[in-house]
């Protein structure tokens, strides 16, 4: 037996210890790789420090996106999607999130903790909205975090409550390219329906560069029984998670699963949480944080924030 450990992420990821040799079912959060830093930035000293830190910590610099996905033509169909930058001064995609209010972004707790760990804090982190192509962020709306709340039960393990809320200093300006997404009803069941996944994660298991073009793919949603059948018996599944038959990968952390009803606006189903490594191994489903489970929590955090501020 060989104990395996992932070293490509900012935080210790879910390492299913004592995994068998030649069998790669190692769980990991959908984040952890570093993006290529925007070369057009004039902050050369920061770039040098960033690259030096990456080398010191033995991290790699691949990019990532949805495997077998398709390019999104513009961002009008995913106007609620945002990119969380690794650093506030130099744009570098690390995770994603979804706009749920003019000053609120919903993402996963592991993304927040990675940013907090790298920057010694989450306040001041940069969020980019309205990105048509990550090669050019000049038209993006950039906002900075002034408040963050990760679920108190999140402990770094994949089975814990992997969800977080971010508040920004200035409201997003809604347009065709920047909009909020509707929250689902409490405990809404999307099993058996087909959602759409968006993201900038790896399109190739062996890829080494984050996608510049936003990707999307159709994601059939599984019920808990079927999901458990497709994953190992010791998979850390809970009722607060939902599985999708899609190959998400590094860089897809916090990315939204979206359901489009026959009538009405798009609904936020879930957020990219974790999967088994290598990405898409044995056609195992990707596990997402189920948003309907946390609707009450979301409203409680927002209400508490306004009561205190």
C-alpha positions as CSV (number, residue, x, y, z in Angstrom):
1,X,0.0,0.0,0.0
2,X,1.3,3.4,-0.8
3,X,0.1,6.7,0.8
4,X,-0.4,9.3,-1.9
5,X,-0.5,13.0,-1.4
6,X,-1.3,15.9,-3.8
7,X,1.2,18.7,-3.9
8,X,-0.3,20.8,-6.7
9,X,-2.7,22.8,-4.5
10,X,-2.5,25.8,-2.1
11,X,-4.1,23.8,0.7
12,X,-3.7,20.2,1.6
13,X,-6.4,18.6,-0.5
14,X,-8.6,15.7,0.2
15,X,-5.9,13.0,0.1
16,X,-7.6,9.6,0.3
17,X,-4.6,8.0,2.0
18,X,-3.4,4.5,1.4
19,X,-4.6,4.5,-2.2
20,X,-3.5,1.4,-4.1
21,X,-0.6,1.6,-6.5
22,X,-1.7,1.8,-10.2
23,X,-5.1,3.0,-9.0
24,X,-5.5,6.8,-9.1
25,X,-8.7,7.5,-7.2
26,X,-7.2,10.4,-5.3
27,X,-9.9,13.0,-4.5
28,X,-9.0,16.7,-5.1
29,X,-10.7,20.0,-5.0
30,X,-11.3,21.7,-8.3
31,X,-8.6,24.3,-7.8
32,X,-5.0,24.5,-6.8
33,X,-3.1,25.0,-10.0
34,X,-1.8,28.5,-10.6
35,X,-2.8,30.3,-13.8
36,X,-0.4,32.1,-16.1
37,X,-0.1,35.6,-14.8
38,X,-1.2,38.4,-17.1
39,X,2.0,39.3,-19.1
40,X,0.7,42.8,-20.0
41,X,0.9,43.9,-16.4
42,X,3.6,46.4,-15.5
43,X,4.0,45.1,-12.0
44,X,7.1,43.2,-12.8
45,X,8.3,43.0,-9.2
46,X,5.1,41.4,-8.0
47,X,5.3,39.0,-10.9
48,X,8.8,38.0,-10.0
49,X,7.8,37.5,-6.4
50,X,4.8,35.4,-7.4
51,X,6.8,33.1,-9.7
52,X,9.5,32.8,-7.0
53,X,6.9,31.7,-4.4
54,X,5.5,29.2,-6.8
55,X,9.0,27.6,-7.3
56,X,9.8,27.6,-3.6
57,X,6.6,25.8,-2.8
58,X,7.1,23.3,-5.7
59,X,3.8,24.2,-7.4
60,X,3.2,23.8,-11.1
61,X,1.7,26.4,-13.4
62,X,-0.8,24.6,-15.6
63,X,-4.1,26.1,-16.7
64,X,-7.4,24.4,-16.6
65,X,-10.9,24.1,-18.0
66,X,-13.9,21.7,-18.5
67,X,-12.8,18.6,-20.4
68,X,-14.6,17.9,-23.7
69,X,-16.4,21.3,-23.4
70,X,-17.2,24.0,-25.9
71,X,-16.2,27.6,-26.3
72,X,-18.9,30.1,-25.1
73,X,-19.5,32.8,-27.7
74,X,-19.3,35.9,-25.5
75,X,-20.6,35.9,-21.9
76,X,-24.2,36.9,-22.3
77,X,-25.3,33.4,-21.5
78,X,-23.2,33.2,-18.4
79,X,-23.2,36.9,-17.3
80,X,-23.3,35.8,-13.6
81,X,-20.0,34.0,-13.8
82,X,-16.9,35.7,-12.2
83,X,-13.2,34.9,-12.0
84,X,-11.5,35.1,-8.6
85,X,-7.9,36.2,-9.1
86,X,-5.0,34.7,-7.1
87,X,-3.6,38.2,-6.4
88,X,-5.3,41.6,-6.3
89,X,-2.6,43.4,-8.4
90,X,-1.9,40.9,-11.2
91,X,-4.9,39.1,-12.7
92,X,-4.4,35.3,-12.4
93,X,-7.5,33.0,-12.4
94,X,-7.7,30.7,-9.5
95,X,-11.4,29.9,-8.9
96,X,-14.8,31.0,-10.1
97,X,-18.0,32.1,-8.5
98,X,-21.5,33.3,-9.3
99,X,-23.1,36.8,-8.8
100,X,-26.2,36.5,-6.7
101,X,-26.7,40.2,-5.8
102,X,-25.2,43.5,-6.8
103,X,-22.5,43.2,-4.1
104,X,-22.6,39.4,-3.4
105,X,-20.7,36.5,-4.9
106,X,-21.3,32.9,-4.0
107,X,-18.3,30.5,-4.3
108,X,-16.8,27.5,-2.5
109,X,-15.1,27.7,0.9
110,X,-12.0,25.9,-0.4
111,X,-11.5,28.6,-3.0
112,X,-11.7,31.3,-0.2
113,X,-9.3,29.4,2.0
114,X,-6.7,29.0,-0.9
115,X,-6.8,32.8,-1.6
116,X,-6.6,33.5,2.2
117,X,-3.6,31.2,2.5
118,X,-1.7,32.7,-0.4
119,X,-2.4,36.3,0.4
120,X,-2.4,36.0,4.2
121,X,-6.0,37.2,4.1
122,X,-9.1,37.3,1.8
123,X,-10.0,41.0,2.2
124,X,-8.9,42.9,-0.9
125,X,-9.0,39.9,-3.2
126,X,-10.0,40.8,-6.8
127,X,-13.1,39.5,-8.6
128,X,-13.5,39.9,-12.4
129,X,-16.9,40.0,-13.9
130,X,-18.0,40.2,-17.6
131,X,-15.0,38.5,-19.0
132,X,-15.4,37.6,-22.7
133,X,-11.8,36.3,-23.0
134,X,-9.3,36.1,-20.2
135,X,-6.6,37.3,-22.5
136,X,-8.1,40.8,-22.3
137,X,-9.4,41.9,-18.9
138,X,-9.6,45.6,-19.9
139,X,-13.4,45.5,-20.2
140,X,-14.0,43.5,-17.1
141,X,-15.7,44.9,-14.0
142,X,-13.2,44.5,-11.2
143,X,-14.4,44.5,-7.6
144,X,-12.6,43.9,-4.3
145,X,-13.7,41.7,-1.4
146,X,-14.4,43.6,1.9
147,X,-16.2,40.8,3.7
148,X,-16.1,37.0,3.4
149,X,-18.0,34.2,5.2
150,X,-17.2,30.6,4.8
151,X,-19.6,28.1,6.3
152,X,-18.5,27.4,9.9
153,X,-18.7,23.7,9.4
154,X,-16.1,23.7,6.5
155,X,-13.0,22.0,7.8
156,X,-11.0,21.4,4.6
157,X,-12.4,17.9,4.0
158,X,-14.5,17.2,0.9
159,X,-17.4,16.0,2.9
160,X,-17.7,19.3,4.9
161,X,-19.8,22.3,4.0
162,X,-17.9,23.7,1.0
163,X,-19.6,27.1,0.4
164,X,-18.8,30.8,1.0
165,X,-20.2,34.2,0.4
166,X,-18.2,37.3,-0.6
167,X,-19.2,40.9,-0.4
168,X,-17.6,43.5,-2.6
169,X,-16.8,47.2,-1.9
170,X,-18.7,48.5,-5.0
171,X,-21.8,47.2,-6.7
172,X,-21.6,45.4,-10.0
173,X,-23.1,47.4,-12.8
174,X,-25.6,45.2,-14.5
175,X,-25.5,44.9,-18.2
176,X,-25.9,42.3,-20.9
177,X,-22.5,40.9,-19.8
178,X,-22.9,41.2,-16.0
179,X,-26.0,39.9,-14.2
180,X,-27.0,38.0,-11.1
181,X,-28.4,34.5,-11.2
182,X,-31.5,33.4,-9.4
183,X,-31.2,31.2,-6.3
184,X,-33.2,28.0,-6.3
185,X,-36.0,27.2,-3.9
186,X,-34.9,25.6,-0.6
187,X,-34.2,21.9,-1.0
188,X,-35.1,21.9,-4.7
189,X,-34.3,18.5,-6.3
190,X,-32.7,18.7,-9.7
191,X,-32.0,14.9,-10.0
192,X,-32.5,13.6,-13.5
193,X,-32.4,17.0,-15.1
194,X,-29.6,18.4,-17.3
195,X,-27.7,21.4,-16.2
196,X,-25.0,23.4,-17.9
197,X,-21.5,23.8,-16.4
198,X,-19.3,26.8,-17.1
199,X,-15.6,27.2,-16.4
200,X,-12.0,28.0,-17.3
201,X,-10.6,24.7,-16.1
202,X,-8.5,22.1,-17.9
203,X,-9.9,20.8,-21.2
204,X,-7.2,18.1,-21.2
205,X,-6.0,16.0,-18.3
206,X,-2.5,16.6,-19.4
207,X,-3.0,20.2,-20.2
208,X,-0.7,22.9,-18.7
209,X,-2.5,26.2,-19.5
210,X,-5.7,27.7,-18.3
211,X,-8.3,28.2,-20.9
212,X,-8.6,31.8,-22.1
213,X,-12.0,31.1,-23.7
214,X,-14.9,30.3,-21.3
215,X,-16.0,26.7,-21.7
216,X,-19.4,25.1,-21.2
217,X,-20.7,21.5,-21.3
218,X,-24.0,19.8,-20.6
219,X,-24.1,18.0,-17.2
220,X,-26.7,15.4,-16.5
221,X,-27.5,15.5,-12.7
222,X,-27.6,12.2,-10.8
223,X,-29.6,11.2,-7.8
224,X,-27.7,10.3,-4.6
225,X,-28.1,6.5,-5.2
226,X,-26.7,6.6,-8.7
227,X,-23.9,8.8,-7.7
228,X,-22.9,6.5,-4.8
229,X,-22.9,3.6,-7.3
230,X,-20.4,5.4,-9.6
231,X,-18.0,6.4,-6.8
232,X,-15.9,4.3,-4.4
233,X,-17.7,3.1,-1.3
234,X,-15.6,5.4,0.9
235,X,-16.3,8.6,-1.1
236,X,-17.2,11.5,1.2
237,X,-20.7,12.1,-0.2
238,X,-23.3,14.0,1.8
239,X,-26.8,15.2,1.3
240,X,-25.4,18.6,0.7
241,X,-23.7,17.6,-2.5
242,X,-24.9,16.8,-6.0
243,X,-23.1,14.8,-8.7
244,X,-22.9,15.6,-12.4
245,X,-21.8,13.4,-15.2
246,X,-19.1,15.8,-16.4
247,X,-15.3,16.0,-16.4
248,X,-14.5,19.1,-14.5
249,X,-10.8,19.7,-13.5
250,X,-8.4,22.1,-11.9
251,X,-9.5,25.7,-12.3
252,X,-13.2,24.7,-12.2
253,X,-13.5,25.2,-8.4
254,X,-16.5,27.4,-7.5
255,X,-17.9,27.3,-11.1
256,X,-21.7,27.2,-11.3
257,X,-24.0,24.4,-12.5
258,X,-27.0,26.1,-14.1
259,X,-30.4,24.9,-14.9
260,X,-32.6,26.6,-17.5
261,X,-36.3,25.9,-16.9
262,X,-38.8,26.0,-19.7
263,X,-39.9,29.4,-18.5
264,X,-38.2,31.8,-16.1
265,X,-34.6,32.8,-15.4
266,X,-31.6,30.4,-15.1
267,X,-31.3,28.9,-11.6
268,X,-28.0,28.2,-9.7
269,X,-27.9,24.5,-9.0
270,X,-24.5,23.9,-7.5
271,X,-20.8,25.0,-7.3
272,X,-17.8,23.0,-8.4
273,X,-16.3,21.3,-5.4
274,X,-14.2,18.1,-5.9
275,X,-13.5,15.1,-8.1
276,X,-11.2,12.2,-8.4
277,X,-7.8,12.5,-10.0
278,X,-6.8,12.3,-12.7
279,X,-9.7,14.4,-13.9
280,X,-12.4,12.3,-15.4
281,X,-10.8,9.1,-14.2
282,X,-12.9,6.0,-14.9
283,X,-15.8,8.4,-16.0
284,X,-16.5,9.1,-12.3
285,X,-18.8,12.1,-11.8
286,X,-17.8,15.4,-10.5
287,X,-19.1,16.4,-7.1
288,X,-20.7,19.8,-6.6
289,X,-21.9,21.8,-3.5
290,X,-25.7,21.7,-3.8
291,X,-26.9,25.3,-3.5
292,X,-30.6,24.5,-2.6
293,X,-29.4,22.9,0.6
294,X,-27.8,26.2,1.6
295,X,-30.4,28.8,0.6
296,X,-31.4,29.4,4.3
297,X,-27.7,29.8,5.2
298,X,-27.2,32.3,2.4
299,X,-30.0,34.5,3.5
300,X,-29.0,34.3,7.1
301,X,-25.4,35.5,6.3
302,X,-26.7,38.4,4.1
303,X,-29.2,39.4,6.8
304,X,-26.6,39.3,9.6
305,X,-24.2,41.4,7.5
306,X,-26.7,44.2,7.0
307,X,-27.8,44.1,10.6
308,X,-24.1,44.7,11.7
309,X,-23.2,47.2,9.0
